[in-house]
Amino acid sequence: MKNYFFGILCLVSSLTFSQEVYRRTLKLMGSRFDISVVAENQEQGDSYIDLAVNEISRIEKMISSWDPSTETSEINRNAGIKPVVVDKELFDLIQRSIKISNLTEGAFDISYASMDKIWKFDGSMKEMPSEEAIKNSVAKVGYHNIILNEADHSVFLKLKGMKIGFGGIGKGYAADKAKALLKSKGVKAGIINASGDLNTWGTQPDGKDWMVAIVNPINKEKVFSWMPVRNSAVVTSGNYEKYVKFNGVLYTHIIDPRTGYPSTGLLSASIFTANAELADALATSIFVMGVDVGLDFVNQLKGVECILVDKDNKVHTSHNINLKQLNAK
C-alpha cells in the first residue's frame, strides 16, 4: 500500500560540529533505517544507537505479518474463526489504526493486507484488470470488520481470509518508540529515519534546528524548499517510479483500499506533525485522497501540515506551511 522512499527527505546538519553526531545505517523491518544521535563520544553514541535498534527489532517481532510466530500472524490465521487475545501494546496500536480509518473515511485501512494483488508495477501489465476483478480484489478489505474487545484485549477479523498489516503505520510507530526510549535514557537530540518516516528531537550540536529538504520527486538533485524540524515528525509517501499507464492515465502503486484502484494525481505527499505514527498513516491517506480533498482534509486538522507534489510537478501546501524556496539547479 505504501512505499517509503528516502530520496524525498534530505537532512542537513552542521559540518562544524558533526563529530558530535553519531550515525548508523542498517536494514530493519525490511527497510533502510538511518539512526543519528548527539553524544559525547563514539562509545556513548554506539550504545544509544544499539538501544534504538533493539527497540525497533522488538516492535518488528510484534507487528510482522511475515513472521508466523507474531501475534499479528496469529490474528490473521484465525480470521473468521475466533478472536485472538494480544498484548495491550498491539491492541492499542490496532485501536488507534481504526480511529485513523474512521477519520480518513477508509483511505487508511490496516486490513488492506486482505487485498488481492491484481496490479503489477514491474512492467509486466499490458492491460487494466476488469472492473469485476478490481471490485473483488477488495472484497475482504474493511476496517469495520475488525472487532476489538477491550475487556480481554482480543482482536477478531470477521471474514475468513481477511488480514491486517502495518505497512502504512508500523515504521512510523517504531520511529516514535525508538525516539521515546532514547529520550528517556537522556539522549538530548537525534533523528530516527525509517526509510522516510522521520522523527526528530532536540537540535544539532551547535544549537541550530535540524533541517529537512523537500526534493523534486522526478529529479532528486533538485530541491523545492527546506524547513526546520523541531521535535516533530515528517513522513513522505509516494514514488513516481512505480506506476502503470492506461488510456493516458498514470496509476501509482499506492492503491485506494476502498475501491481497489491505484491512486492518481500525486507524486508525493509529505506530512508534518507531532508523531511519526500519525504522519505515516496520514501520508498514505492524503496520497489516496489527492490534492484537493487531501488539502481540505489537512487544513481541518490541528497540528498537521502537508506539502504535496502533483503529477505535473507542482507544489501545493497546507495553510500554515511557510516554504523557503531554493535555487535548485
TIFIGU-378815 format. One record per residue: x, y, z of N, C-alpha, C in turn; residue in one letter. Coordinates in steps of 0.1 Angstrom, whole numbers, padded with zeros to 4 digits, always signed. Example, Ala and Ser with C-alpha at 12.3 -4.5 7.8 and 13.67 -1.06 7.14 Angstrom:
<rs>
+0132-0057+0078+0123-0045+0078+0132-0033+0078a
+0128-0022+0071+0137-0011+0071+0129+0000+0079s
</rs>
This chain:
<rs>
+0008-0012+0000+0000+0000+0000+0009+0012+0000m
+0019+0012+0007+0027+0024+0008+0042+0020+0005k
+0048+0029-0002+0063+0027-0005+0070+0039+0001n
+0080+0036+0009+0088+0047+0016+0100+0050+0007y
+0102+0062+0004+0114+0065-0004+0122+0076+0003f
+0135+0072+0005+0144+0080+0013+0148+0093+0006f
+0147+0093-0008+0152+0104-0016+0145+0117-0013g
+0132+0116-0010+0124+0129-0008+0128+0137+0004i
+0135+0131+0014+0138+0138+0026+0154+0138+0027l
+0159+0149+0027+0174+0150+0029+0177+0159+0041c
+0183+0153+0051+0186+0161+0063+0199+0168+0062l
+0199+0180+0066+0210+0189+0065+0215+0192+0080v
+0227+0188+0083+0233+0191+0096+0245+0199+0096s
+0249+0204+0107+0261+0213+0107+0274+0205+0105s
+0283+0210+0097+0296+0203+0095+0305+0206+0106l
+0304+0218+0111+0314+0223+0121+0313+0214+0134t
+0301+0209+0138+0300+0202+0150+0297+0187+0147f
+0299+0182+0134+0295+0169+0130+0301+0158+0138s
+0312+0160+0145+0319+0150+0153+0310+0146+0165q
+0300+0154+0168+0292+0151+0180+0279+0144+0175e
+0277+0142+0162+0265+0135+0157+0270+0121+0153v
+0265+0110+0159+0269+0097+0155+0258+0090+0148y
+0261+0083+0137+0251+0078+0128+0254+0063+0125r
+0243+0056+0122+0244+0043+0117+0233+0040+0107r
+0236+0033+0096+0226+0029+0086+0225+0014+0086t
+0213+0009+0087+0211-0006+0087+0197-0009+0082l
+0195-0022+0080+0182-0027+0075+0175-0033+0087k
+0163-0027+0089+0154-0032+0099+0140-0032+0093l
+0131-0041+0098+0117-0041+0093+0117-0042+0078m
+0127-0048+0072+0128-0049+0057+0131-0036+0050g
+0135-0026+0057+0137-0013+0051+0150-0006+0056s
+0154+0004+0050+0166+0012+0054+0162+0021+0066r
+0170+0020+0077+0169+0029+0088+0182+0036+0090f
+0181+0050+0092+0192+0058+0095+0190+0064+0109d
+0198+0060+0118+0197+0065+0132+0208+0074+0135i
+0205+0086+0140+0215+0096+0143+0213+0101+0158s
+0223+0102+0166+0222+0107+0179+0233+0117+0182v
+0230+0126+0191+0240+0135+0195+0246+0130+0208v
+0259+0127+0209+0265+0121+0220+0279+0127+0223a
+0285+0124+0234+0298+0129+0238+0309+0122+0231e
+0308+0110+0228+0318+0102+0221+0313+0090+0214n
+0321+0083+0206+0317+0072+0198+0311+0061+0206q
+0317+0058+0218+0312+0047+0226+0298+0050+0231e
+0296+0062+0235+0282+0066+0240+0272+0066+0229q
+0277+0071+0217+0268+0071+0205+0264+0057+0201g
+0273+0048+0201+0270+0034+0197+0261+0028+0207d
+0262+0031+0219+0253+0024+0229+0239+0029+0228s
+0238+0042+0225+0224+0048+0223+0218+0042+0210y
+0226+0041+0199+0220+0035+0187+0216+0021+0189i
+0224+0013+0197+0221-0001+0200+0207-0002+0207d
+0205+0008+0216+0192+0008+0223+0180+0010+0213l
+0182+0019+0203+0172+0021+0193+0170+0009+0184a
+0181+0003+0180+0180-0009+0172+0172-0020+0179v
+0175-0022+0191+0168-0033+0199+0153-0030+0200n
+0150-0017+0202+0136-0014+0203+0128-0016+0190e
+0134-0012+0179+0128-0013+0166+0126-0028+0163i
+0136-0036+0166+0135-0051+0164+0124-0057+0173s
+0123-0052+0185+0112-0057+0194+0098-0054+0187r
+0096-0042+0182+0084-0039+0176+0081-0047+0163i
+0092-0050+0155+0090-0058+0144+0085-0072+0147e
+0090-0077+0159+0086-0091+0163+0071-0090+0168k
+0066-0079+0170+0052-0078+0174+0042-0076+0162m
+0046-0068+0152+0037-0064+0142+0039-0071+0128i
+0050-0079+0127+0053-0085+0114+0042-0095+0111s
+0037-0094+0098+0028-0104+0093+0035-0115+0085s
+0048-0114+0084+0056-0124+0077+0061-0135+0086w
+0064-0131+0098+0069-0140+0108+0057-0148+0114d
+0056-0161+0113+0044-0168+0117+0043-0169+0132p
+0053-0165+0140+0053-0165+0154+0047-0153+0161s
+0044-0142+0153+0039-0130+0159+0025-0130+0162t
+0020-0121+0171+0006-0120+0174-0002-0116+0162e
+0004-0107+0154-0003-0103+0142-0006-0115+0133t
+0004-0123+0131+0002-0135+0122-0009-0144+0128s
-0009-0145+0142-0020-0153+0149-0034-0147+0146e
-0035-0134+0146-0048-0128+0143-0052-0132+0129i
-0043-0131+0120-0046-0134+0106-0050-0148+0104n
-0043-0157+0110-0046-0172+0109-0060-0175+0114r
-0065-0167+0124-0078-0170+0130-0089-0161+0124n
-0086-0155+0113-0097-0147+0107-0109-0155+0103a
-0121-0151+0108-0133-0158+0105-0135-0170+0114g
-0126-0172+0123-0126-0184+0132-0129-0180+0146i
-0120-0172+0152-0121-0169+0166-0113-0156+0169k
-0116-0149+0180-0108-0138+0185-0095-0143+0190p
-0085-0134+0190-0072-0137+0195-0068-0127+0205v
-0064-0131+0217-0060-0122+0228-0046-0118+0225v
-0043-0105+0225-0030-0100+0222-0025-0091+0233v
-0012-0088+0233-0006-0078+0242-0013-0064+0241d
-0014-0057+0252-0021-0044+0252-0014-0035+0242k
-0001-0035+0240+0006-0026+0231+0001-0028+0217e
-0001-0040+0212-0006-0043+0199-0020-0040+0198l
-0028-0043+0208-0042-0039+0208-0044-0024+0207f
-0036-0017+0214-0038-0002+0213-0034+0003+0200d
-0024-0003+0193-0020+0002+0180-0031-0001+0170l
-0037-0013+0171-0048-0016+0162-0060-0006+0165i
-0062-0004+0177-0073+0005+0180-0071+0019+0175q
-0059+0024+0176-0056+0038+0170-0057+0037+0155r
-0053+0026+0149-0053+0025+0135-0068+0026+0130s
-0077+0020+0137-0091+0020+0133-0096+0034+0135i
-0092+0042+0145-0096+0056+0147-0092+0064+0135k
-0079+0061+0130-0075+0069+0118-0083+0065+0106i
-0087+0052+0105-0095+0048+0094-0109+0056+0094s
-0114+0057+0106-0127+0065+0107-0124+0079+0103n
-0113+0085+0108-0110+0099+0105-0109+0101+0090l
-0102+0092+0083-0099+0093+0069-0110+0087+0060t
-0121+0082+0066-0132+0075+0059-0127+0064+0050e
-0117+0056+0056-0112+0044+0050-0101+0046+0040g
-0096+0058+0038-0084+0060+0029-0072+0053+0035a
-0072+0052+0049-0062+0044+0056-0069+0032+0062f
-0063+0020+0060-0070+0008+0065-0060-0003+0066d
-0058-0008+0079-0048-0018+0081-0052-0032+0075i
-0065-0033+0072-0070-0045+0065-0067-0045+0050s
-0060-0035+0045-0056-0035+0031-0048-0048+0028y
-0042-0054+0038-0034-0066+0036-0043-0078+0030a
-0056-0076+0031-0065-0086+0026-0067-0085+0011s
-0061-0074+0005-0063-0071-0009-0057-0081-0018m
-0064-0085-0029-0057-0094-0039-0048-0085-0047d
-0036-0091-0050-0026-0083-0057-0028-0085-0072k
-0037-0077-0078-0040-0078-0092-0033-0067-0100i
-0028-0057-0094-0020-0047-0101-0005-0050-0100w
+0002-0049-0111+0017-0052-0111+0024-0039-0116k
+0034-0035-0110+0041-0023-0113+0056-0026-0118f
+0057-0038-0123+0071-0042-0127+0072-0042-0142d
+0063-0036-0149+0063-0035-0164+0056-0047-0171g
+0051-0056-0163+0045-0068-0169+0030-0066-0173s
+0024-0056-0168+0009-0054-0171+0008-0048-0185m
-0001-0054-0193-0003-0049-0206-0017-0043-0208k
-0026-0047-0198-0040-0041-0199-0045-0040-0184e
-0055-0031-0183-0061-0029-0169-0069-0042-0165m
-0069-0045-0152-0078-0055-0148-0092-0051-0150p
-0101-0061-0151-0115-0058-0153-0121-0051-0141s
-0132-0044-0143-0139-0038-0131-0143-0048-0121e
-0148-0060-0126-0152-0070-0116-0140-0075-0108e
-0128-0077-0115-0116-0082-0108-0112-0071-0097a
-0113-0059-0101-0109-0048-0092-0118-0048-0080i
-0131-0049-0082-0141-0049-0071-0139-0061-0062k
-0136-0073-0068-0134-0085-0060-0121-0084-0052n
-0112-0076-0057-0098-0076-0050-0099-0070-0036s
-0109-0062-0034-0111-0055-0021-0123-0060-0013v
-0128-0072-0017-0140-0077-0010-0138-0080+0004a
-0126-0084+0008-0123-0087+0022-0116-0075+0030k
-0115-0064+0023-0109-0052+0030-0120-0044+0036v
-0118-0040+0049-0128-0032+0056-0125-0031+0071g
-0121-0020+0076-0118-0019+0090-0130-0021+0099y
-0142-0020+0093-0154-0022+0102-0155-0037+0106h
-0148-0045+0099-0148-0060+0102-0137-0064+0111n
-0130-0054+0117-0120-0057+0127-0127-0055+0141i
-0130-0065+0148-0137-0064+0161-0128-0065+0173i
-0128-0054+0181-0120-0053+0192-0128-0055+0205l
-0122-0062+0215-0128-0064+0228-0119-0058+0239n
-0122-0047+0244-0113-0041+0254-0112-0048+0267e
-0122-0056+0270-0122-0064+0282-0110-0074+0283a
-0108-0081+0272-0097-0091+0272-0086-0088+0262d
-0086-0076+0256-0077-0072+0245-0076-0083+0234h
-0088-0087+0230-0089-0096+0219-0092-0089+0205s
-0087-0095+0195-0089-0090+0181-0095-0101+0173v
-0106-0098+0165-0113-0108+0157-0115-0101+0143f
-0110-0108+0133-0113-0105+0119-0125-0113+0114l
-0136-0106+0111-0149-0113+0109-0149-0122+0096k
-0141-0118+0086-0142-0126+0074-0130-0136+0072l
-0134-0148+0068-0124-0158+0065-0114-0153+0054k
-0101-0154+0056-0092-0149+0047-0088-0135+0048g
-0094-0128+0057-0091-0114+0060-0077-0113+0067m
-0070-0102+0065-0057-0100+0071-0055-0085+0075k
-0047-0083+0085-0042-0069+0088-0027-0068+0085i
-0022-0056+0083-0008-0054+0081-0005-0040+0085g
+0007-0037+0089+0011-0024+0094+0021-0017+0085f
+0020-0020+0072+0029-0013+0063+0027+0002+0062g
+0015+0006+0065+0012+0021+0064+0014+0028+0077g
+0018+0021+0088+0019+0028+0101+0030+0023+0110i
+0035+0011+0107+0044+0004+0116+0058+0011+0117g
+0063+0015+0106+0077+0022+0107+0076+0035+0114k
+0065+0042+0112+0063+0054+0120+0062+0052+0135g
+0054+0041+0138+0053+0037+0152+0067+0033+0158y
+0075+0026+0150+0088+0022+0155+0097+0034+0157a
+0096+0044+0148+0104+0056+0150+0100+0063+0162a
+0087+0064+0165+0082+0071+0177+0087+0064+0190d
+0087+0050+0190+0091+0043+0202+0106+0044+0204k
+0113+0043+0193+0128+0045+0195+0132+0058+0200a
+0125+0069+0195+0127+0082+0200+0124+0083+0215k
+0112+0078+0219+0108+0079+0233+0118+0072+0242a
+0123+0060+0238+0132+0053+0246+0145+0061+0248l
+0150+0066+0237+0163+0074+0237+0162+0086+0246l
+0150+0093+0245+0148+0105+0253+0148+0101+0268k
+0142+0089+0271+0141+0085+0285+0154+0081+0290s
+0164+0078+0282+0177+0075+0286+0187+0087+0286k
+0181+0099+0284+0189+0111+0285+0195+0116+0272g
+0192+0110+0260+0197+0114+0248+0190+0127+0244v
+0198+0138+0243+0192+0151+0241+0187+0155+0227k
+0193+0148+0217+0189+0151+0203+0192+0139+0194a
+0184+0138+0184+0187+0128+0174+0176+0127+0163g
+0178+0118+0154+0169+0116+0143+0167+0100+0141i
+0155+0096+0140+0152+0082+0136+0146+0084+0122i
+0152+0079+0112+0147+0079+0098+0145+0065+0093n
+0132+0062+0093+0128+0048+0089+0123+0049+0074a
+0133+0049+0065+0130+0050+0051+0121+0061+0047s
+0123+0073+0053+0114+0084+0050+0104+0087+0061g
+0102+0078+0070+0094+0081+0082+0103+0086+0093d
+0103+0099+0094+0114+0106+0101+0109+0113+0114l
+0116+0110+0125+0112+0117+0138+0125+0123+0144n
+0123+0135+0148+0135+0143+0154+0132+0148+0168t
+0142+0151+0175+0141+0158+0188+0154+0165+0190w
+0153+0176+0199+0165+0184+0202+0170+0192+0190g
+0182+0196+0191+0188+0204+0180+0202+0198+0176t
+0208+0203+0166+0221+0200+0162+0231+0205+0173q
+0243+0199+0174+0252+0203+0185+0255+0218+0186p
+0253+0225+0175+0256+0240+0175+0243+0248+0179d
+0233+0240+0183+0220+0247+0187+0211+0250+0176g
+0214+0248+0164+0205+0250+0152+0195+0239+0151k
+0184+0242+0145+0174+0232+0142+0179+0222+0132d
+0174+0209+0133+0176+0200+0121+0168+0206+0110w
+0173+0204+0098+0167+0209+0086+0163+0197+0077m
+0151+0199+0071+0147+0188+0061+0144+0195+0048v
+0150+0189+0037+0148+0194+0024+0137+0186+0017a
+0128+0193+0010+0118+0187+0002+0123+0186-0012i
+0126+0174-0017+0132+0173-0030+0122+0170-0041v
+0126+0174-0053+0117+0171-0065+0117+0156-0067n
+0105+0150-0067+0105+0135-0068+0109+0130-0082p
+0108+0139-0092+0113+0135-0105+0128+0136-0107i
+0133+0146-0101+0148+0148-0101+0153+0151-0087n
+0158+0141-0081+0162+0142-0067+0174+0151-0064k
+0180+0156-0075+0191+0166-0074+0186+0180-0072e
+0173+0182-0074+0167+0195-0073+0159+0196-0060k
+0160+0207-0053+0153+0209-0040+0142+0220-0042v
+0130+0217-0038+0119+0226-0038+0121+0237-0027f
+0124+0232-0015+0124+0241-0004+0130+0233+0008s
+0133+0241+0019+0137+0234+0031+0130+0240+0043w
+0129+0232+0054+0121+0236+0066+0129+0231+0078m
+0128+0239+0089+0133+0234+0102+0123+0224+0108p
+0129+0214+0114+0121+0203+0120+0124+0203+0135v
+0114+0208+0143+0116+0210+0157+0108+0199+0165r
+0115+0189+0170+0109+0179+0179+0096+0174+0173n
+0096+0170+0160+0084+0166+0153+0088+0156+0143s
+0078+0151+0136+0079+0140+0126+0076+0145+0112a
+0083+0139+0102+0080+0142+0088+0079+0129+0081v
+0069+0126+0073+0068+0114+0066+0063+0117+0052v
+0070+0110+0042+0066+0112+0028+0062+0099+0022t
+0051+0100+0015+0045+0088+0008+0046+0091-0007s
+0050+0080-0014+0049+0082-0029+0062+0077-0035g
+0061+0074-0048+0073+0070-0056+0068+0070-0070n
+0072+0081-0078+0068+0082-0092+0073+0071-0100y
+0083+0063-0096+0090+0053-0104+0081+0041-0105e
+0072+0039-0096+0063+0027-0096+0049+0031-0101k
+0046+0028-0113+0033+0032-0119+0030+0024-0131y
+0017+0024-0135+0013+0019-0149+0005+0030-0155v
+0004+0029-0168-0003+0040-0176-0012+0033-0186k
-0025+0036-0184-0035+0031-0193-0044+0042-0198f
-0047+0043-0210-0056+0053-0216-0052+0067-0212n
-0039+0070-0211-0034+0083-0208-0034+0086-0193g
-0038+0077-0185-0039+0080-0170-0027+0072-0163v
-0020+0079-0155-0009+0073-0147-0014+0069-0134l
-0013+0055-0131-0018+0049-0119-0005+0046-0110y
-0005+0051-0098+0007+0049-0089+0005+0035-0082t
+0015+0031-0075+0015+0018-0068+0007+0019-0055h
+0003+0031-0051-0004+0032-0038-0019+0030-0042i
-0025+0020-0036-0039+0016-0040-0049+0021-0030i
-0060+0026-0034-0071+0030-0026-0078+0018-0020d
-0077+0015-0007-0083+0003-0002-0098+0002-0003p
-0104+0014-0005-0119+0014-0006-0124+0010-0020r
-0116+0012-0030-0120+0009-0044-0112-0002-0051t
-0100-0004-0047-0091-0013-0054-0083-0006-0066g
-0087+0006-0068-0080+0013-0079-0067+0021-0074y
-0056+0021-0082-0044+0028-0078-0047+0043-0077p
-0040+0050-0069-0042+0065-0067-0036+0072-0080s
-0042+0083-0083-0038+0092-0094-0036+0106-0089t
-0029+0114-0096-0028+0128-0093-0017+0133-0085g
-0010+0125-0077+0001+0129-0068+0013+0121-0071l
+0025+0128-0070+0038+0121-0070+0043+0119-0056l
+0040+0128-0047+0044+0127-0033+0036+0135-0024s
+0035+0130-0011+0027+0137-0001+0036+0136+0012a
+0040+0148+0017+0048+0149+0029+0040+0155+0040s
+0040+0148+0051+0031+0152+0063+0041+0156+0074i
+0037+0167+0081+0045+0173+0092+0035+0173+0104f
+0039+0165+0115+0030+0166+0127+0039+0161+0139t
+0032+0159+0150+0040+0157+0163+0046+0143+0163a
+0039+0133+0158+0045+0119+0159+0045+0112+0145n
+0054+0103+0144+0056+0097+0131+0045+0086+0128a
+0039+0081+0138+0028+0071+0136+0017+0077+0129e
+0012+0089+0134+0001+0096+0127+0005+0101+0113l
+0017+0107+0113+0022+0112+0100+0023+0101+0089a
+0027+0089+0093+0028+0077+0085+0015+0074+0079d
+0005+0073+0087-0009+0069+0083-0015+0080+0074a
-0013+0093+0078-0019+0104+0070-0012+0105+0057l
+0001+0103+0056+0008+0104+0043+0002+0095+0032a
-0001+0083+0036-0008+0073+0027-0022+0078+0024t
-0029+0082+0034-0043+0087+0032-0044+0098+0023s
-0035+0108+0025-0036+0120+0016-0032+0116+0002i
-0023+0107+0000-0019+0103-0013-0031+0097-0020f
-0039+0089-0013-0051+0083-0018-0062+0094-0021v
-0063+0103-0012-0073+0114-0014-0071+0123-0026m
-0058+0126-0029-0055+0135-0040-0053+0149-0035g
-0050+0158-0044-0047+0172-0040-0058+0179-0033v
-0069+0181-0039-0080+0190-0034-0086+0184-0021d
-0090+0172-0021-0096+0166-0009-0085+0165+0002v
-0073+0161-0002-0062+0160+0008-0059+0173+0015g
-0058+0184+0007-0055+0197+0013-0066+0201+0022l
-0079+0200+0018-0090+0204+0026-0090+0196+0039d
-0087+0183+0038-0087+0175+0050-0076+0179+0060f
-0064+0181+0055-0053+0185+0064-0056+0199+0070v
-0062+0208+0062-0064+0222+0068-0074+0222+0079n
-0081+0211+0081-0091+0210+0092-0085+0203+0104q
-0073+0198+0103-0066+0191+0114-0057+0200+0122l
-0058+0200+0135-0049+0208+0143-0035+0202+0144k
-0025+0209+0142-0011+0204+0144-0006+0195+0132g
-0013+0196+0121-0009+0188+0109-0007+0197+0097v
+0004+0195+0090+0006+0203+0078+0011+0194+0067e
+0010+0198+0055+0015+0189+0044+0020+0197+0032c
+0029+0190+0025+0034+0195+0012+0031+0184+0002i
+0024+0188-0009+0021+0178-0019+0027+0182-0032l
+0031+0172-0040+0037+0174-0053+0028+0167-0063v
+0021+0174-0072+0011+0167-0081+0018+0161-0093d
+0010+0155-0102+0015+0148-0113+0022+0157-0123k
+0019+0170-0122+0026+0180-0131+0038+0186-0124d
+0042+0180-0113+0053+0185-0105+0051+0199-0099n
+0039+0202-0096+0035+0215-0090+0034+0212-0075k
+0039+0222-0067+0039+0220-0052+0027+0227-0046v
+0020+0220-0037+0008+0225-0030+0011+0224-0015h
+0007+0234-0007+0009+0233+0007-0003+0236+0015t
-0004+0231+0027-0015+0235+0036-0013+0249+0041s
-0022+0254+0049-0023+0268+0052-0011+0274+0059h
-0005+0266+0069+0005+0271+0078+0019+0267+0074n
+0021+0262+0062+0034+0259+0057+0041+0271+0051i
+0053+0274+0056+0060+0286+0051+0073+0281+0044n
+0072+0280+0031+0084+0274+0024+0094+0285+0021l
+0106+0281+0022+0117+0290+0017+0123+0283+0005k
+0120+0290-0007+0124+0284-0019+0139+0285-0021q
+0145+0275-0027+0159+0274-0030+0161+0275-0045l
+0172+0279-0049+0176+0279-0063+0181+0265-0067n
+0172+0257-0071+0175+0243-0073+0179+0240-0088a
+0191+0240-0090+0196+0238-0104+0197+0224-0108k
</rs>
